[in-house]
Amino acid sequence: MRFSDMFPKMVARLATLSILLFVMAAPQAPAHEIDPAISDISVTPDRVTIDIQLSLESILSEMDLATITDTTLAPEAEIYDEYRALGPDALRIALDEFWPRMARRIVIEVDGDRIIPELTAVSIPEVGNFELARTSTITIAADLPEGDAPVRFGWAALYGDLVVRQAGGGEDAYTAFLSDGDLSEPLSRIEIRTEGAGAVFLRYIPVGFEHIVPLGIDHILFVLGLFFFSLHLRPILFQVTSFTLAHTITLAPASLGIVTVSPSIVEPLIAASIVYVGVENIRGHTNVKARTALVFAFGLLHGLGFASVLGDFGITASHFAAALIGFNIGVEFGQLAVIFVALALILIATRLAALAPLPDEEQPVRETQVMYRAVSVVGSVIISLIGAWWTIERVFF
């Protein structure tokens, strides 16, 4: 059998296998999505007090929050669910028993020395909707040694991301997003640490990138749907730019509370948008203007989905514009990273498939086009099926 006859079958098998592996490895729709913990820290000359909003159930079940984004995917999911079903009193008892272990994983550092905090107060909501993560608040405190050495705060990487906000500093008070066990900047006992718009802007670029890769699996699938529309760079850039502009329009007023739409409406529509772009790809529509307009409309929906992010990270109103711009740049970088990786994989697969001598100079171009079309169709079918399941799940479950 000639290579030219074998090539289409090879492409179809390779495309199917690669996309199925991607789907199997990708995280599922978030049912118990893990948000970063948010802490408000007050430092005085002789004492530090910290209020932390967090998911106690994930802490008590010993989940490694640095490696997962959804509690349903963790090996400790059953233990988490058992804690999630406990009322406030029972969960408080479990926390008191666990506290000595948790306290050793919280870092309050003065002049290089660790201080073990005490648990001074706990507020735990009722069980409520079991399918939603429950946010509790704990208050910890510690006496500081004599002197004026500043305080640094953080916790073990095991407990995931942590937002640190210094209390009492107004709009310009220090705020940090910590991950991988990082510590805050040194916080003075005498004056409140502040930061400018430039620091906020730079901090939100990686936040926006991370919200796409690896946390935003639904947004990743949508961007892949845009990539599967055309192999040419211009239509892809038109769509991505339109998508970014649109979600910026809705992200700003939604984050400020000017526009409020229930997640029970937004999330199913985001899933449905994945289905729609996948079906359009399968049908082979090539009208770039119409497609760009459609992506713009879907971008408005995705902007509402992004809206909770700026609130989750405790951004102040005075630096909102800097945070918004930085976040959007990070999102754009994340989207382009998804597209470039997908394009690189197709080019690599084409090279691997074209090991036999080529009959003419135009064959590599045709093989790339055939490979892309095969991946586009198979990939669009897969993301459409995933989007359809997510739509059903988010509407009915």
matplotlib code that plots the C-alpha trace (Angstrom):
import matplotlib.pyplot as plt

x = [0.0, 1.3, 2.0, -0.5, -3.2, -2.2, -1.9, -5.6, -6.1, -3.0, -4.2, -7.6, -6.2, -3.6, -6.1, -8.6, -6.0, -4.4, -7.7, -9.1, -5.9, -6.4, -10.0, -9.1, -6.3, -8.4, -10.2, -14.0, -16.5, -16.0, -18.7, -16.7, -14.2, -11.4, -11.2, -8.2, -8.4, -8.6, -6.8, -7.0, -4.0, -3.6, -0.2, 0.4, 3.7, 3.0, 0.4, -0.7, -4.3, -5.5, -9.0, -8.9, -11.9, -11.3, -12.8, -12.3, -13.4, -10.5, -8.0, -9.4, -9.4, -5.7, -6.2, -3.2, -4.7, -1.6, -2.2, -6.0, -8.7, -11.8, -12.5, -14.3, -11.0, -9.0, -8.3, -9.7, -13.1, -15.1, -13.6, -14.2, -17.9, -18.2, -16.9, -19.1, -22.1, -21.3, -23.1, -21.2, -20.8, -19.5, -17.1, -15.8, -15.0, -13.1, -11.2, -10.2, -8.8, -6.9, -5.7, -2.2, -1.3, -2.8, -1.0, 2.4, 1.6, 0.8, 3.8, 4.1, 7.7, 9.6, 13.3, 13.6, 11.9, 8.6, 5.7, 2.9, -0.5, -3.5, -7.0, -9.2, -12.5, -14.3, -17.4, -18.9, -22.1, -24.9, -24.6, -26.8, -26.5, -24.2, -23.1, -21.5, -18.3, -18.8, -16.7, -15.9, -13.9, -11.2, -9.4, -5.8, -3.5, 0.0, 2.0, 5.1, 8.5, 9.9, 11.4, 10.2, 11.2, 8.5, 6.1, 5.8, 2.8, 1.9, 1.1, 2.2, 1.8, -0.4, -3.2, -3.2, -3.4, -3.7, -4.7, -3.2, -4.6, -3.3, -6.1, -6.3, -4.5, -7.5, -7.5, -3.7, -3.1, -0.8, -2.5, -0.7, -1.6, 0.6, 1.1, 3.5, 4.1, 5.3, 5.4, 4.1, 6.4, 7.6, 4.7, 5.8, 4.4, 4.5, 3.0, 0.7, 2.5, 1.0, 1.4, 0.9, -1.1, 2.0, 2.5, -1.2, -1.0, 2.0, 0.5, -2.7, -1.0, -0.2, -3.6, -5.3, -3.0, -3.6, -7.4, -7.0, -4.1, -4.6, -7.8, -10.2, -10.9, -14.1, -12.4, -9.6, -12.1, -13.7, -10.4, -9.6, -13.0, -11.8, -8.5, -10.4, -12.2, -9.2, -5.5, -4.8, -3.5, -5.7, -9.1, -7.7, -6.4, -9.7, -11.6, -9.3, -9.2, -13.0, -13.4, -11.0, -12.7, -16.1, -15.3, -13.6, -16.8, -18.8, -16.0, -15.7, -19.3, -19.9, -16.9, -18.0, -21.5, -23.1, -24.4, -25.4, -26.3, -26.8, -24.1, -27.0, -27.7, -24.1, -22.4, -24.9, -24.7, -20.8, -21.0, -23.6, -21.2, -18.6, -21.2, -22.1, -18.6, -17.8, -20.9, -20.0, -16.6, -18.0, -20.4, -17.4, -18.6, -15.9, -17.5, -14.8, -17.0, -20.0, -17.8, -16.0, -19.4, -20.6, -17.4, -17.9, -21.4, -20.0, -17.2, -19.8, -21.0, -17.5, -16.8, -19.6, -18.0, -14.6, -16.3, -15.9, -12.1, -11.3, -13.6, -12.0, -8.5, -9.7, -8.7, -9.5, -11.5, -8.6, -6.6, -9.4, -8.4, -4.8, -6.0, -8.5, -5.9, -3.3, -5.9, -7.0, -3.4, -2.9, -6.0, -4.9, -1.5, -3.2, -5.4, -2.5, -0.5, -3.4, -3.5, 0.3, 0.6, -2.3, -0.6, 2.7, 1.2, -0.4, 2.9, 4.8, 2.2, 2.5, 6.2, 6.0, 3.4, 5.5, 8.4, 8.2, 9.6, 7.2, 6.2, 6.2, 7.0, 3.4, 2.8, 3.8, 1.3, -1.5, -0.6, -0.7, -4.1, -5.4, -4.0, -5.6, -9.0, -8.9, -8.0, -10.5, -13.4, -12.6, -11.7, -14.8, -16.9, -15.2, -15.5, -19.2, -20.0, -18.2, -20.0, -23.3, -22.7, -21.7, -24.8, -27.0, -25.1, -25.2, -28.9, -30.3, -27.7]
y = [0.0, 3.4, 6.0, 8.4, 5.8, 5.1, 8.7, 9.6, 6.5, 7.3, 10.9, 9.8, 7.4, 9.8, 12.6, 10.4, 9.0, 12.4, 14.2, 11.3, 11.3, 15.0, 14.6, 11.7, 13.8, 17.0, 17.9, 17.6, 20.3, 21.9, 20.8, 21.7, 24.2, 25.3, 29.0, 30.6, 31.2, 34.9, 36.3, 39.7, 40.3, 42.9, 43.6, 45.6, 46.1, 43.1, 40.9, 39.6, 38.6, 37.0, 36.2, 33.5, 32.6, 29.0, 25.6, 23.7, 20.4, 20.4, 21.2, 18.5, 15.8, 16.5, 17.3, 18.6, 21.8, 22.7, 20.0, 19.9, 22.4, 20.4, 18.4, 15.7, 14.8, 14.3, 10.9, 12.2, 13.2, 10.8, 12.1, 15.6, 14.8, 13.3, 16.6, 18.6, 16.8, 17.7, 20.6, 23.5, 22.0, 18.7, 20.3, 22.6, 19.5, 18.0, 21.2, 21.4, 17.9, 18.7, 22.1, 21.2, 19.7, 22.6, 25.2, 23.7, 24.4, 28.0, 30.3, 33.4, 34.4, 37.2, 37.8, 34.2, 32.6, 30.7, 31.5, 28.9, 30.7, 29.9, 29.4, 32.1, 32.0, 29.9, 30.7, 27.8, 28.1, 25.5, 22.6, 24.3, 23.2, 20.2, 20.5, 23.9, 24.5, 25.9, 28.9, 29.1, 31.7, 31.1, 33.7, 33.0, 35.1, 35.1, 37.2, 38.8, 39.0, 42.2, 44.6, 46.0, 43.2, 42.9, 39.9, 37.6, 35.3, 32.3, 28.6, 25.2, 24.6, 21.7, 24.2, 25.9, 29.5, 32.2, 35.9, 38.1, 41.6, 43.9, 45.4, 49.1, 50.5, 51.7, 51.4, 51.2, 48.5, 45.7, 42.7, 39.6, 36.4, 33.6, 30.1, 27.2, 28.0, 31.5, 34.1, 37.6, 40.6, 41.8, 43.6, 46.4, 46.5, 50.4, 51.3, 49.8, 48.5, 50.0, 49.3, 51.2, 50.5, 49.1, 46.4, 45.4, 45.3, 43.0, 40.7, 40.2, 39.1, 35.6, 35.5, 35.9, 33.4, 30.8, 31.3, 29.9, 27.5, 25.3, 26.3, 27.2, 23.9, 25.2, 28.3, 26.1, 24.0, 27.1, 28.5, 25.1, 25.5, 28.8, 27.2, 24.3, 26.9, 27.7, 26.9, 30.4, 32.9, 35.9, 34.3, 32.9, 36.3, 38.0, 35.6, 35.7, 39.5, 39.7, 37.2, 39.2, 42.6, 41.1, 39.5, 42.8, 44.7, 42.4, 41.6, 45.2, 46.0, 42.5, 42.6, 46.0, 44.6, 46.9, 43.9, 40.7, 37.5, 34.2, 31.6, 29.1, 31.0, 32.0, 28.6, 26.5, 29.2, 29.0, 25.2, 25.7, 28.1, 25.3, 23.1, 25.7, 26.5, 22.8, 22.1, 25.1, 23.7, 20.3, 21.8, 23.6, 27.2, 29.6, 33.1, 34.9, 38.0, 36.1, 33.8, 36.8, 38.4, 35.1, 34.8, 38.3, 37.4, 34.4, 36.5, 38.6, 35.4, 34.3, 37.7, 37.2, 33.8, 35.6, 38.2, 36.4, 36.3, 39.9, 39.7, 36.5, 38.1, 41.0, 43.9, 47.4, 49.9, 52.3, 49.8, 48.1, 49.4, 48.2, 44.8, 44.5, 45.3, 43.0, 40.2, 40.6, 40.6, 37.3, 35.8, 36.8, 35.2, 32.0, 31.8, 32.3, 29.7, 27.2, 28.0, 27.8, 24.5, 23.1, 24.3, 22.9, 19.5, 19.4, 20.4, 17.8, 15.1, 16.0, 15.7, 12.3, 11.0, 12.2, 9.8, 8.2, 9.9, 12.6, 12.4, 16.2, 19.5, 20.4, 17.2, 18.6, 21.5, 19.1, 16.7, 19.6, 20.6, 17.0, 16.5, 19.8, 19.0, 15.6, 17.0, 19.8, 17.5, 14.9, 17.6, 19.5, 16.4, 15.8, 19.3, 19.4, 16.2, 17.5, 20.9, 19.1, 17.1, 20.1, 22.0, 19.2, 18.9, 22.6, 22.9, 19.9, 18.9]
z = [0.0, -1.0, 1.7, 0.1, 0.6, 4.2, 5.2, 5.7, 8.0, 9.9, 10.4, 11.6, 14.1, 15.4, 15.7, 17.6, 19.9, 20.7, 21.5, 23.5, 25.6, 26.1, 27.2, 29.6, 31.2, 31.4, 34.6, 34.6, 35.2, 38.6, 41.1, 44.2, 42.6, 45.0, 45.5, 47.1, 50.8, 51.7, 54.8, 56.5, 58.7, 61.4, 62.8, 66.0, 68.0, 70.2, 68.4, 65.0, 64.3, 61.1, 59.8, 57.1, 54.9, 53.7, 53.0, 56.2, 54.7, 52.2, 55.0, 57.3, 54.6, 54.0, 50.3, 48.4, 47.1, 45.3, 42.7, 42.2, 41.2, 42.1, 45.3, 43.3, 41.6, 44.8, 46.3, 49.5, 47.9, 50.0, 53.2, 52.0, 51.5, 55.0, 56.5, 54.1, 55.5, 59.1, 60.9, 62.4, 65.8, 64.6, 62.2, 64.9, 67.0, 64.1, 63.6, 67.3, 67.1, 63.9, 64.9, 66.3, 62.9, 61.0, 63.2, 62.3, 58.6, 59.1, 58.9, 61.1, 60.9, 62.7, 62.1, 60.7, 63.7, 63.5, 65.8, 66.3, 66.3, 68.5, 67.2, 68.8, 66.9, 64.3, 62.2, 60.2, 58.1, 58.1, 55.6, 53.0, 49.4, 49.6, 46.0, 46.7, 48.6, 52.1, 53.2, 56.9, 58.7, 61.3, 63.4, 64.6, 66.6, 68.1, 70.5, 68.9, 70.4, 71.7, 69.1, 65.8, 63.4, 60.7, 60.3, 57.3, 56.8, 54.7, 54.8, 53.5, 49.7, 50.6, 51.5, 48.1, 47.1, 49.7, 49.3, 52.0, 52.7, 55.4, 57.4, 58.2, 55.2, 53.1, 49.4, 49.0, 51.6, 50.7, 49.0, 47.8, 46.0, 47.4, 46.0, 46.4, 50.1, 49.4, 52.2, 52.2, 52.1, 55.5, 57.2, 59.6, 63.2, 63.0, 59.7, 57.0, 53.9, 50.7, 47.0, 43.8, 40.7, 38.9, 41.4, 41.2, 37.4, 37.3, 40.0, 38.0, 34.7, 36.1, 37.8, 34.4, 32.7, 35.5, 35.1, 31.6, 32.0, 33.9, 35.9, 33.1, 31.3, 29.9, 28.5, 27.1, 25.2, 23.9, 22.7, 21.0, 19.3, 17.9, 16.8, 15.0, 12.9, 10.6, 10.4, 9.1, 11.7, 10.7, 11.5, 14.8, 15.9, 14.9, 17.0, 20.1, 20.0, 19.7, 22.6, 24.8, 24.0, 24.7, 28.0, 29.1, 28.4, 30.8, 33.2, 34.5, 35.4, 36.7, 39.0, 40.3, 41.0, 38.4, 36.4, 38.3, 36.5, 38.4, 37.8, 37.3, 34.0, 33.0, 33.5, 31.3, 28.6, 28.7, 28.2, 25.4, 23.7, 23.5, 21.8, 19.3, 18.1, 17.9, 15.8, 13.5, 13.0, 12.0, 9.5, 7.9, 8.1, 6.9, 7.1, 9.2, 9.9, 11.1, 13.2, 14.8, 15.6, 17.2, 19.3, 20.5, 21.7, 23.5, 24.9, 26.8, 28.5, 29.4, 30.9, 33.3, 34.2, 34.8, 37.1, 40.4, 40.0, 40.7, 43.8, 44.9, 45.0, 47.1, 44.8, 46.0, 44.1, 43.7, 41.7, 39.9, 36.5, 36.9, 38.0, 35.2, 32.5, 34.0, 34.3, 30.7, 29.4, 31.4, 29.9, 26.4, 27.0, 28.3, 25.2, 22.8, 24.7, 24.2, 20.4, 20.0, 21.8, 19.7, 16.5, 17.5, 18.2, 14.8, 13.0, 15.0, 14.2, 10.6, 10.6, 12.4, 9.9, 6.9, 7.4, 3.9, 0.8, -0.5, -4.2, -4.7, -3.0, -2.3, -0.3, 3.1, 2.7, 1.8, 4.6, 7.1, 5.8, 5.9, 9.4, 10.6, 9.1, 10.7, 14.1, 13.7, 13.0, 15.7, 18.2, 17.5, 18.0, 21.4, 22.7, 21.6, 23.5, 26.6, 26.3, 25.9, 29.0, 31.0, 29.8, 31.0, 34.2, 35.0, 34.2, 35.9, 38.5]

ax = plt.figure().add_subplot(projection="3d")
ax.plot(x, y, z, "-o")
ax.set_aspect("equal")
plt.show()
